[in-house]
Amino acid sequence: MTPLERRSSFSLASIFALRMLGLFLVLPVFALEARKYPGGDDPALVGLAMGMYGLTQAFLQLPLGMASDRFGRKRIIVLGLLVFAAGSLLAALADSLTGLLVGRALQGAGAVSAAVTALLADQTRDVVRTKAMALVGGSIGLMFAVALVVAPLLVARVGLSGLFTLTCALALLGAAVVVWWVPAEPVQHQNTQRGRTADVFKNTDLMRLNLGVFVLHTVQMAMWMAVPALLVQAGLGKDLHWQVYLPAVLVSFIFMGALFSLERRGHLRGALLLSIGLVLLVQLGLYGVSSAAASGPAPGIWTLGLLLFVFFCGFNALEASQPSLVSRMAPASLRGAALGVYNTLQSLGLFAGGALGGALLKWGGGPGLFTTTAVLTALWLVVTWPLQSVGRAPH
């Protein structure tokens, strides 16, 4: 990477990290803490308040991605972060579950993932773009692990409202990063003729990648409806789950070196298919573990830790390679729109995974859930197999 590419990659990855840390801090404790608010005795309303962020974000990813093509990336990113901060502050001041729901909806309206990813693509060459995207994906995975460790400690001291206040501060810090650290947008982007958004939906390979991110995040969210219970069955208390998550996430980063090696040799498609295969193997493994746990001995912590390590290897590689491929396949005039569609499907996957995972767990238990996630992943692998190979990017 050039010095400018390193600055762009680290600064934009830090924006993702600050924003996602605020979100992840709330997730492990929201369901329990929301019960203390008026209206919190309604589980359906609690679930709606928790998932509302993903729903409003899904609706606005594409419009804001298109707006970044027209008005500039940095303006849209700052605007989105300010909206996200306002939603966080509204949730912090809420005195009822309805107030929390409105605050979460406003948080989701600050949907800047597409604009941030598009700006990163604008400021990096093809040959290093997957590495840049990996920094973003790695920062998200690391923030998830950190949140699992510190969220219970923080909520005990400052409550849910305090966590939302912290989330507001992190969003404002992210806006400051955009203004003072992120490099200026390329001049050529400002003079690029805009393409037609309909062209995104006509590109078969882009739609394969969009389906892929939807399945990936559906499977991820559905998994976490059952994995914590399996860890408890294995004898690990809820407050100690980070002892499995954190090492699995950190060690999985080593796998990213293999991904970069495959990319340098022009085998990014192969790396993508391999990563999907790893996710499929994990779903099959979790099906076996949950089936055995339903009728026999408790699952082993080492077995679950190994499966989670393999999952994060595949997940982190996919989080880096898929948006990199989208940015390469989409013309510069449609990059924001293409990544907007991609991030819309990602958000819908998060929403669908939570809803589907809960229903499947109620209907068929762990085995039923992991059978479904395995089938979804297998279908994803079949659909993605014809993806056109992306050659080695020129330096």
C-alpha positions as CSV (number, residue, x, y, z in Angstrom):
1,M,0.0,0.0,0.0
2,T,1.0,3.6,-0.6
3,P,1.0,6.0,2.3
4,L,-2.2,7.5,1.1
5,E,-3.8,4.0,0.8
6,R,-2.7,3.2,4.3
7,R,-4.2,6.4,5.6
8,S,-7.4,5.8,3.8
9,S,-7.7,2.2,4.9
10,F,-7.0,2.8,8.6
11,S,-9.1,6.0,8.9
12,L,-12.1,4.4,7.2
13,A,-11.7,1.2,9.1
14,S,-11.7,3.3,12.3
15,I,-15.0,4.8,11.3
16,F,-16.5,1.3,10.9
17,A,-14.9,0.3,14.3
18,L,-16.3,3.3,16.2
19,R,-19.8,2.9,14.8
20,M,-20.0,-0.8,15.1
21,L,-18.5,-0.8,18.7
22,G,-21.4,1.4,19.7
23,L,-23.9,-1.0,18.1
24,F,-22.3,-4.1,19.5
25,L,-22.1,-2.8,23.0
26,V,-25.9,-2.7,23.1
27,L,-26.7,-6.0,21.5
28,P,-25.6,-8.4,24.3
29,V,-27.5,-6.6,27.0
30,F,-30.5,-5.0,25.2
31,A,-33.0,-7.8,25.6
32,L,-32.5,-7.9,29.4
33,E,-32.1,-4.2,30.1
34,A,-35.1,-3.2,27.9
35,R,-37.4,-5.2,30.2
36,K,-36.9,-2.4,32.8
37,Y,-38.6,0.2,30.6
38,P,-42.4,0.7,30.5
39,G,-43.6,-1.7,27.8
40,G,-40.7,-4.0,28.3
41,D,-42.9,-6.9,29.4
42,D,-43.8,-7.4,25.7
43,P,-41.2,-9.7,24.1
44,A,-42.4,-9.0,20.6
45,L,-42.0,-5.2,21.1
46,V,-38.5,-5.8,22.6
47,G,-37.6,-7.8,19.6
48,L,-38.9,-5.1,17.3
49,A,-37.0,-2.4,19.1
50,M,-33.8,-4.5,18.8
51,G,-34.3,-5.2,15.1
52,M,-35.6,-1.9,14.0
53,Y,-32.1,-0.6,13.4
54,G,-31.4,-3.2,10.7
55,L,-34.8,-2.6,9.0
56,T,-34.4,1.2,8.6
57,Q,-30.8,0.8,7.6
58,A,-31.8,-1.7,4.9
59,F,-34.2,0.8,3.4
60,L,-31.7,3.7,3.3
61,Q,-28.4,2.0,2.3
62,L,-29.2,2.2,-1.4
63,P,-30.5,5.8,-1.4
64,L,-27.5,7.1,0.6
65,G,-25.1,5.0,-1.6
66,M,-26.6,6.7,-4.7
67,A,-26.5,10.1,-3.0
68,S,-22.7,9.5,-2.3
69,D,-22.3,9.0,-6.1
70,R,-23.9,12.4,-6.7
71,F,-23.0,14.6,-3.8
72,G,-19.7,13.2,-2.6
73,R,-18.8,10.4,-0.2
74,K,-17.6,12.4,2.7
75,R,-20.6,14.7,2.9
76,I,-23.0,11.7,3.1
77,I,-20.8,9.9,5.6
78,V,-20.7,12.9,8.0
79,L,-24.5,13.4,7.6
80,G,-25.1,9.7,8.3
81,L,-22.9,9.7,11.4
82,L,-24.7,12.8,12.7
83,V,-28.1,11.1,12.2
84,F,-26.8,8.0,13.9
85,A,-25.6,10.1,16.9
86,A,-29.0,11.8,17.1
87,G,-30.7,8.4,17.2
88,S,-28.3,7.2,19.9
89,L,-29.0,10.4,22.0
90,L,-32.8,9.9,21.5
91,A,-32.5,6.3,22.8
92,A,-30.3,7.4,25.7
93,L,-33.1,9.9,26.8
94,A,-35.9,7.4,26.2
95,D,-38.1,6.7,29.2
96,S,-40.2,3.9,27.5
97,L,-39.7,1.0,25.1
98,T,-41.4,3.0,22.4
99,G,-38.8,5.7,22.8
100,L,-36.1,3.1,22.5
101,L,-37.7,1.8,19.3
102,V,-37.8,5.3,17.8
103,G,-34.2,5.9,18.7
104,R,-33.1,2.6,17.2
105,A,-35.0,3.5,14.0
106,L,-33.2,6.8,13.8
107,Q,-29.9,5.1,14.4
108,G,-30.5,2.9,11.4
109,A,-31.3,5.9,9.2
110,G,-27.6,6.8,9.4
111,A,-26.8,4.1,6.9
112,V,-23.3,5.0,5.8
113,S,-21.8,1.6,5.2
114,A,-22.2,1.8,1.4
115,A,-20.7,5.3,1.2
116,V,-17.7,4.4,3.5
117,T,-17.0,1.2,1.4
118,A,-17.3,3.1,-1.8
119,L,-14.9,5.8,-0.6
120,L,-12.4,3.1,0.4
121,A,-12.7,1.6,-3.1
122,D,-12.2,5.0,-4.7
123,Q,-9.0,5.6,-2.8
124,T,-7.3,2.1,-3.2
125,R,-6.0,0.3,-6.2
126,D,-7.5,-3.1,-7.2
127,V,-4.4,-4.9,-6.2
128,V,-4.6,-3.8,-2.5
129,R,-8.4,-3.4,-2.2
130,T,-9.1,-6.8,-0.6
131,K,-6.4,-6.0,2.0
132,A,-8.1,-2.7,2.7
133,M,-11.5,-4.3,2.9
134,A,-10.0,-6.9,5.3
135,L,-9.0,-4.1,7.6
136,V,-12.7,-3.0,7.7
137,G,-13.9,-6.6,8.2
138,G,-11.3,-7.3,10.9
139,S,-12.1,-4.1,12.8
140,I,-15.8,-5.2,12.8
141,G,-14.9,-8.7,14.1
142,L,-12.6,-7.2,16.7
143,M,-15.2,-4.7,17.9
144,F,-17.7,-7.6,18.2
145,A,-15.4,-9.5,20.5
146,V,-14.5,-6.5,22.6
147,A,-18.2,-5.6,23.0
148,L,-18.9,-9.1,24.3
149,V,-16.2,-8.6,27.0
150,V,-17.0,-5.0,28.2
151,A,-20.7,-4.6,27.6
152,P,-21.9,-6.5,30.8
153,L,-19.3,-4.5,32.8
154,L,-20.4,-1.1,31.4
155,V,-24.1,-1.7,31.6
156,A,-23.7,-2.6,35.3
157,R,-22.2,0.9,35.9
158,V,-24.0,3.2,33.5
159,G,-27.1,1.3,32.4
160,L,-28.6,1.0,28.9
161,S,-29.0,4.8,28.6
162,G,-25.3,5.2,29.4
163,L,-24.4,2.8,26.6
164,F,-26.4,4.8,24.2
165,T,-24.7,8.0,25.3
166,L,-21.4,6.3,24.7
167,T,-22.6,5.2,21.3
168,C,-23.5,8.9,20.5
169,A,-20.0,10.0,21.5
170,L,-18.4,7.3,19.4
171,A,-20.4,8.4,16.3
172,L,-19.4,12.0,16.8
173,L,-15.8,10.9,17.1
174,G,-16.3,9.0,13.8
175,A,-17.5,12.2,12.1
176,A,-14.4,14.0,13.3
177,V,-12.3,11.3,11.8
178,V,-14.0,11.9,8.4
179,V,-13.4,15.6,8.5
180,W,-9.8,15.7,9.8
181,W,-8.2,12.3,9.0
182,V,-9.8,10.7,5.9
183,P,-8.1,11.9,2.8
184,A,-9.9,14.1,0.3
185,E,-12.0,12.4,-2.3
186,P,-10.4,11.8,-5.7
187,V,-11.0,14.7,-8.1
188,Q,-11.9,12.3,-10.9
189,H,-14.8,10.9,-8.9
190,Q,-16.4,14.4,-8.8
191,N,-16.4,14.6,-12.6
192,T,-17.6,11.1,-13.3
193,Q,-20.8,10.7,-15.3
194,R,-23.4,8.9,-13.3
195,G,-24.7,5.5,-14.6
196,R,-28.1,3.9,-14.2
197,T,-28.9,2.0,-11.0
198,A,-30.9,-0.5,-13.0
199,D,-27.5,-1.7,-14.4
200,V,-26.6,-3.1,-11.0
201,F,-29.6,-5.5,-11.0
202,K,-28.8,-6.6,-14.6
203,N,-25.3,-7.7,-13.7
204,T,-25.6,-11.4,-12.8
205,D,-22.3,-11.6,-10.9
206,L,-23.1,-8.6,-8.8
207,M,-26.4,-10.2,-7.9
208,R,-24.6,-13.4,-6.9
209,L,-22.5,-11.4,-4.5
210,N,-25.6,-9.6,-3.2
211,L,-27.3,-13.0,-2.5
212,G,-24.0,-14.1,-0.8
213,V,-23.9,-11.3,1.7
214,F,-27.6,-11.8,2.5
215,V,-27.1,-15.5,3.2
216,L,-23.9,-14.9,5.1
217,H,-25.5,-12.5,7.6
218,T,-28.7,-14.5,7.8
219,V,-26.6,-17.5,8.8
220,Q,-24.5,-15.5,11.2
221,M,-27.4,-14.0,13.1
222,A,-29.3,-17.3,13.1
223,M,-26.2,-19.1,14.5
224,W,-26.0,-16.8,17.5
225,M,-29.6,-17.8,18.5
226,A,-28.2,-21.2,19.4
227,V,-24.4,-21.0,19.9
228,P,-24.6,-19.2,23.4
229,A,-26.9,-22.0,24.7
230,L,-24.5,-24.6,23.4
231,L,-21.6,-22.9,25.2
232,V,-23.7,-22.9,28.4
233,Q,-24.4,-26.6,28.0
234,A,-20.7,-27.1,27.6
235,G,-20.2,-25.6,31.1
236,L,-19.2,-22.1,30.2
237,G,-21.1,-19.3,32.0
238,K,-22.7,-16.5,30.0
239,D,-20.2,-14.0,31.4
240,L,-17.3,-16.1,30.2
241,H,-18.3,-16.7,26.6
242,W,-15.8,-14.0,25.5
243,Q,-13.1,-16.5,26.4
244,V,-14.1,-18.5,23.4
245,Y,-15.1,-15.7,21.0
246,L,-12.1,-13.4,21.5
247,P,-9.4,-16.0,20.8
248,A,-11.4,-17.4,17.8
249,V,-11.7,-14.0,16.3
250,L,-8.1,-13.0,16.9
251,V,-6.5,-16.2,15.7
252,S,-8.7,-16.3,12.6
253,F,-7.0,-13.2,11.3
254,I,-4.0,-15.4,10.5
255,F,-6.1,-16.9,7.8
256,M,-6.3,-13.6,6.0
257,G,-2.7,-14.0,5.0
258,A,-3.7,-17.0,2.9
259,L,-6.5,-14.9,1.3
260,F,-4.1,-12.1,0.3
261,S,-1.7,-14.8,-1.2
262,L,-4.5,-16.2,-3.3
263,E,-5.5,-12.7,-4.4
264,R,-2.0,-11.8,-5.5
265,R,-2.0,-15.0,-7.7
266,G,-5.3,-14.1,-9.3
267,H,-7.4,-16.7,-7.4
268,L,-9.8,-14.4,-5.6
269,R,-12.8,-16.4,-6.9
270,G,-11.2,-19.6,-5.5
271,A,-10.7,-17.9,-2.1
272,L,-14.4,-16.8,-2.1
273,L,-15.6,-20.4,-2.8
274,L,-13.2,-21.8,-0.2
275,S,-14.5,-19.4,2.4
276,I,-18.2,-20.4,1.6
277,G,-17.1,-24.0,2.0
278,L,-15.7,-23.3,5.4
279,V,-19.0,-21.7,6.6
280,L,-20.8,-24.7,5.2
281,L,-18.5,-27.1,7.2
282,V,-19.2,-25.2,10.4
283,Q,-23.0,-25.4,9.9
284,L,-22.7,-29.2,9.4
285,G,-20.4,-29.4,12.5
286,L,-22.9,-27.4,14.6
287,Y,-25.7,-29.6,13.4
288,G,-23.8,-32.6,14.7
289,V,-22.9,-31.0,18.0
290,S,-26.5,-29.8,18.6
291,S,-28.0,-33.2,17.7
292,A,-25.6,-34.9,20.1
293,A,-26.3,-32.4,22.8
294,A,-30.1,-32.9,22.4
295,S,-29.9,-36.6,23.3
296,G,-26.5,-37.3,24.8
297,P,-23.5,-35.7,26.5
298,A,-22.8,-32.0,26.6
299,P,-20.8,-30.5,23.8
300,G,-17.1,-29.9,24.4
301,I,-15.8,-26.4,24.7
302,W,-12.8,-27.2,22.5
303,T,-15.0,-28.5,19.8
304,L,-17.2,-25.4,19.8
305,G,-14.1,-23.2,19.9
306,L,-12.6,-24.9,16.9
307,L,-15.9,-24.6,14.9
308,L,-16.1,-20.9,15.8
309,F,-12.5,-20.4,14.8
310,V,-13.2,-22.0,11.4
311,F,-16.4,-19.9,11.0
312,F,-14.5,-16.6,11.7
313,C,-11.8,-17.6,9.2
314,G,-14.5,-17.9,6.5
315,F,-16.5,-15.0,7.7
316,N,-13.6,-12.5,7.8
317,A,-12.4,-13.6,4.4
318,L,-15.9,-13.2,2.9
319,E,-16.3,-9.8,4.6
320,A,-13.1,-8.7,2.8
321,S,-13.4,-10.4,-0.6
322,Q,-17.1,-9.8,-1.4
323,P,-17.2,-6.0,-1.2
324,S,-13.8,-5.9,-3.0
325,L,-15.3,-7.9,-5.9
326,V,-18.4,-5.7,-5.9
327,S,-16.2,-2.6,-6.2
328,R,-14.2,-4.1,-9.0
329,M,-17.1,-5.3,-11.0
330,A,-19.2,-2.1,-10.8
331,P,-18.2,0.9,-12.9
332,A,-16.9,3.9,-11.0
333,S,-20.1,5.8,-11.8
334,L,-22.2,3.1,-10.1
335,R,-19.9,2.1,-7.3
336,G,-21.9,3.8,-4.6
337,A,-25.2,2.4,-5.9
338,A,-23.7,-1.1,-6.3
339,L,-22.4,-1.1,-2.7
340,G,-25.7,0.4,-1.6
341,V,-27.5,-2.6,-3.0
342,Y,-24.9,-4.9,-1.4
343,N,-25.2,-3.3,2.0
344,T,-29.0,-3.3,1.8
345,L,-29.0,-7.1,1.3
346,Q,-26.5,-7.3,4.2
347,S,-28.9,-5.4,6.5
348,L,-31.8,-7.5,5.4
349,G,-29.8,-10.6,6.2
350,L,-29.2,-9.4,9.7
351,F,-32.9,-8.7,10.2
352,A,-33.9,-12.0,8.6
353,G,-31.3,-14.0,10.5
354,G,-32.7,-12.9,13.9
355,A,-36.3,-13.5,12.9
356,L,-35.6,-16.8,11.1
357,G,-33.2,-18.1,13.8
358,G,-35.8,-17.5,16.6
359,A,-38.6,-19.2,14.7
360,L,-36.4,-22.2,13.7
361,L,-35.0,-22.7,17.2
362,K,-38.6,-22.7,18.5
363,W,-39.8,-25.1,15.8
364,G,-36.9,-27.6,15.4
365,G,-34.4,-26.8,18.1
366,G,-30.7,-26.5,17.3
367,P,-30.7,-29.4,14.8
368,G,-33.6,-27.8,12.8
369,L,-31.8,-24.4,12.9
370,F,-28.5,-25.7,11.7
371,T,-30.0,-27.9,9.0
372,T,-31.6,-24.8,7.5
373,T,-28.4,-22.8,7.7
374,A,-26.5,-25.6,6.1
375,V,-29.0,-25.8,3.2
376,L,-28.9,-22.1,2.7
377,T,-25.1,-22.1,2.6
378,A,-25.0,-25.0,0.2
379,L,-27.4,-23.2,-2.1
380,W,-25.2,-20.1,-1.8
381,L,-22.2,-22.2,-2.9
382,V,-24.0,-23.6,-5.9
383,V,-25.3,-20.2,-7.0
384,T,-21.8,-18.6,-6.6
385,W,-19.9,-21.3,-8.4
386,P,-20.4,-19.8,-11.9
387,L,-19.0,-16.4,-10.8
388,Q,-16.6,-15.0,-13.4
389,S,-13.0,-15.2,-12.4
390,V,-11.4,-11.9,-11.5
391,G,-7.8,-11.9,-12.6
392,R,-4.8,-10.5,-10.9
393,A,-5.2,-6.8,-10.5
394,P,-2.5,-4.6,-12.1
395,H,-0.2,-2.7,-9.9
